[in-house]
Amino acid sequence: MNDPRPLPITRDLVLLGGGHAHALVLKKWAMAPLPGARVTLVNPQAKAPYTGMLPGFVAGHYQRRDLDIDLVRLARQAGARLIIDCAIGIDTEAKRIQLQARPDIGYDTLSIDIGITSALTDLPGAAEHLIPAKPLGPFADAWTTLIDDARKTGQAPKVAILGGGVAGVELALAMAHRLSETNLPGDIRLIEAEDTILRESNASARRKLRAELDRARVEIIANANVTVLSGAGVQLRSEQDLIPANFIVSAAGAAPHAWLADTSLDLENGYVAVDKTLRSINTPNVFATGDCAHMVHAPRPKAGVFAVRQAPVLFENLRAHLSDRPLRRFSPQRSYLKLISTGRKSAVTDKWGIGLAGKSIWRLKDRIDQAFMEQFRHATEMSVADLPQDRAAGLDELYEDHANQCGACGAKVSQAVLIDGLEVAPDTPLDDAAIVANGDQVQVFSTDHLRAFNSDAYLLAKIAAIHALGDIWAMGATPNTVLSQIILPPLSPDKQSDMIREITAGAAEVFDACGTRIAGGHTSSGAELTVGFSIAGELERAPITHAGAAPGDVLVLTKPIGTGVALAGEMRQLADGDDYCAAIASMSRLQARASGLLREHATALTDITGFGLAGHLLNILEASGVSARLDLAHVPLLDGALQLAEAGIRSTLWPSNAARAANMTLTQSARSDLLFDPQTCGGLLATLPAASSEDVFSAFASVNEPIWKIGDITQGDPHILVQ
Ligand SMILES: Cc1cc2nc3c(=O)[nH]c(=O)nc-3n(C[C@H](O)[C@H](O)[C@H](O)COP(=O)(O)OP(=O)(O)OC[C@H]3O[C@@H](n4cnc5c(N)ncnc54)[C@H](O)[C@@H]3O)c2cc1C
C-alpha cells in the first residue's frame, strides 16, 4: 500500500553563510534531497553576489542582477528553510547557533561558509569612512550610490583603494573604466604598504597590468603607511600627506570573522581549521569551506575557485555525516588560472609564469562566469507526482491546483464556499470578530490560523500571531487572552520540542509587544505545519464594525497590498528575493498603533486578508449600504507585486475573489487584478469622516506610521467604481 504521508525529520543540517560552496550544495540538494534531513540556510541578505563578476559590475558591463545568486529561490528549490540573519556565535556543546535578530537555532550537522571580512577595518576612522571590498553586497551597493550621486551632482569622485594586490588592481581598473564611461574621470589612487604592487603575480602579468594602470591613469602610491581615515581622505604617516578621497576601499587582504574566535572551534590564524574531509579538526559535526576555512592538510590562498571545487565533496560529506557513512577526501589543485579583468572588456591571465592579455581572455572569463551563474538564474520545474491509474472522477480537474496550493491566506476557503457551507444568506454581514456581551463588559473573539508557506516555524508563528490580531485591531479592541492551535509536521520528538520552542518564541515576540501572552492551547501532529491563535479582545468603546461607512467618508489603507502574489511568486521561484523579504517585513509589521490611531475616528474598519482589498471593501459597502470610488493609482503596492501580476502570477484564492468583480466597474489590468490578491497580515482598511481625516494623517505622520488615502465612500448600492 502506498503511504502518502511525508517522512519525519530526524536530522538538522544548518548551512551558515550563502557562500559559493553552499550555493552549489543547495543546487545539488535540490536534485537529491536526503529524506529525514532538514536543511536551513542562514545568510544576512536574500542575495549573495558572485565575485568573479564583481569587477565587471563595477566597470559597468554587468547589472547587479547578473551577479546576484538569489538565495530565496535557491532555498525554495532545495526545500530548505532560509533564515535572513547573521550568526554571532556557535555553542558547539549545545549544538546551537546564536543569531543577531532572533532566538538561536539548533543543528545536528553544521557547515560554515561565511567568507571573510576585509583587513584594515580597525584603522582609526575606518568605521565611518572605509568601504571594505568584502562582503561584496554592501560594497556593490556603495559603488552604485557613489555613481548615482556623482551623476546627479556632476562631481567626479576621488577614490582611494588600500591594497595593491590583484583584487585592488582589478577594482581600480574597473572603477577607472566606469568613471571614464560615465564622463566623470575622477581620481583613482592605489595605495600599497610595500614597495611594489602585484607581488604575488608573475612578472609578465605584472608588466601587463601595470601598463593597464598607466593607461587608465591610476596613480600608485607605494611604501604608504596609512594612519587615519577621515571625510577628507587617507592620512599617511607624514603629516603633509593627506590623499584626498571621498570613497575609500579596503582591498588589503583577508581578515577572519572575529566572532569565530569566541567559539570552541580550533582555528588557524582565525580561520576554521579543517581536515582533508573539510571537517573541523576538533568538532566532528562541524564542516567549513571557502575563505573562512583553513585546510590543514593543504593550505591554499583565499580564492573563490577553492570554494567552488570543495562544493561536490562537501555535499557528499554532509550527506554522509547525516546518515552515519564514511567521509571523502578533498584534494585541492596546487595552482589555478587567474583571469584578471582590466576595466574595458579585456583581461590578463596569471598562471605558470605566463601572462596573456587581450579581449579573447575577457571573453573566456565572461563565458566561465556566465556558465557559473547560469546554474542559479532559472526556476526549476517542481515535479508533481503522476496520478494513479485508477482514480475517482473530478480528481484530474483539481489535482494541479491542489499540488500547487498557496500557503498562508492563499489557502483560505473562498467566501462563496463559506456562505454556502454555513448556510447563511449571501448578504449576511460577516464581521471580523464575534462580539460577546457579558453584563456590562463587551468582548470580541476571533480565531485564525495559517498553513505554512515555508518551514520557518518562528517566522510563521510571528506572522500567524499578527494575522490573528488583525481581527481584534479591526474591531478597535485591545487583545487580552490568547490560545494557540498548532499542528506540527512529522518530526522526531526532540525536533518537535525544538519547533514548539521556536513557535512560542515567535508568537511571544508579537504578543509581548501587545501586552498579552499565550494562556493555553492545543498542539497535535499532522501532515504539515499550521499555526493559529484564538484571541479575545477588550473593548473600551463601541466596536467598530463594517457597518458605519457613510457617503463623503475618506477610504484609507495602512499597508501596501501584494502579499498573495509575493508568496505565490516565491513558491513558483519567480519572486525577486529582496522583494519577497520586503513582503515578509511588511507582514511582520504590527498594526496595534495604527488601530489605536484609527479607533477614535473610523466609521468602519476591517483588516485586509484572504478576500483581498476589493472583497473586504465590498463587505464594508454591503454592511453599510453605500458605494465607493477607488483610486487605483493611489493603492500602494509591495515592490515587485505588479511585475509578478504582469507575469500572470495569481494566488490560489484569486479566481474566487475575482468573481466579486461583478459588483465593480473597472478596466481589467494587472494592477486592478491585485485588488483581488489575498493578503496575509494585510493592512487596516478604514473609512474616516472627511473632517477628521487630516488630523488622522498628521497623527500617523507624527509616529512614522504609514497610511494612504485610496478613495472615498459615495451614495448608492454596494458597488466599487475603480478609477
Ligand atoms: C574584488 C575581488 C575580486 C575577486 N575575484 C576573484 C576571482 O576572480 N576568482 C576567485 O577565485 N576569487 C576571487 N576573489 C576572492 C573571492 O571573493 C572569494 O574567495 C570567494 O568569494 C570566497 O567564497 P566563500 O564561499 O568563501 O564566501 P563568500 O562568497 O564571501 O560568501 C560568504 C557568505 O556568508 C555570509 N556571511 C558572512 N558572515 C555571516 C554570518 N555571520 N552569518 C551568516 N552568514 C554570513 C556573507 O554575507 C556571504 O553571503 C575576489 C575577491 C575580491 C574582493
The ligand as an ORCA input file, in Angstrom:
! r2SCAN-3c Opt
* xyz 0 1
  C      37.343     42.352     -5.856
  C      37.524     40.866     -5.699
  C      37.634     40.061     -6.815
  C      37.796     38.683     -6.677
  N      37.898     37.931     -7.802
  C      38.058     36.600     -7.693
  C      38.163     35.778     -8.854
  O      38.086     36.282     -9.976
  N      38.336     34.438     -8.684
  C      38.418     33.879     -7.452
  O      38.581     32.661     -7.355
  N      38.312     34.631     -6.335
  C      38.145     35.956     -6.414
  N      38.055     36.711     -5.283
  C      38.059     36.023     -3.982
  C      36.617     35.524     -3.719
  O      35.798     36.632     -3.491
  C      36.467     34.653     -2.506
  O      37.498     33.728     -2.453
  C      35.124     33.914     -2.538
  O      34.048     34.812     -2.553
  C      35.017     33.030     -1.324
  O      33.788     32.410     -1.326
  P      33.186     31.858      0.017
  O      32.222     30.811     -0.369
  O      34.237     31.519      0.975
  O      32.396     33.078      0.700
  P      31.676     34.365      0.167
  O      31.429     34.321     -1.284
  O      32.436     35.523      0.705
  O      30.248     34.275      0.879
  C      30.096     34.299      2.276
  C      28.621     34.497      2.610
  O      28.447     34.356      4.006
  C      27.659     35.417      4.517
  N      28.019     35.677      5.918
  C      29.068     36.377      6.383
  N      29.031     36.389      7.720
  C      27.960     35.656      8.102
  C      27.398     35.309      9.368
  N      27.948     35.720     10.499
  N      26.264     34.575      9.394
  C      25.685     34.151      8.250
  N      26.190     34.456      7.033
  C      27.312     35.196      6.953
  C      28.013     36.587      3.591
  O      27.002     37.592      3.611
  C      28.111     35.875      2.229
  O      26.855     35.773      1.611
  C      37.877     38.092     -5.382
  C      37.771     38.910     -4.259
  C      37.580     40.283     -4.403
  C      37.455     41.142     -3.173
*
